[in-house]
Each structure stands twice: as structure tokens, then as C-alpha cells.
Amino acid sequence: MAPRRTTSSQNSQANNDVPPPLEGLPPMNVEELYRYFETLAGLVKRQARAIETQALGQHSSSKGSSFYDFNKLSPP
């Protein structure tokens, strides 16, 4: 009996454990990478503070879902 040939789908399954190359980041040394992560963390913290400030600025009645707003429109 002749040995089975692997199909292309079997080959792609065998390569699933190989991570794809990094895309989007240029080559950089460790210091540059840390600086990049610090900048990214700062942006995330700033966005979180902005969202928190916006949420705290709303009145409790405006935090409800649209379902409750819809009930307010119905006749008594």
C-alpha cells in the first residue's frame, strides 16, 4: 500500500502552532518597546478617566436603559 500524501489542509493544521510574524510595529530595542507600552498605558488610563468622568457627570435618571425611557412615553 502506498503511503498517504498529506493534503494542504493537513499542512496548514500542522502549522497552526507557529505564531504569525508581528505586523504593525517597526523593529525596536527594549527601551523603545517599554516607551511604547508606557505611552499606550497612558492613553488607556486617560480614556478610562474620561469615561468615568462622563459617567459621573450624568444624572441617575439618564443612566437608565432606553426601555425605561420608552415606558415614560406610554400613556398612564
Long-range contacts (C-beta under 8 A, 24 or more apart in sequence): none
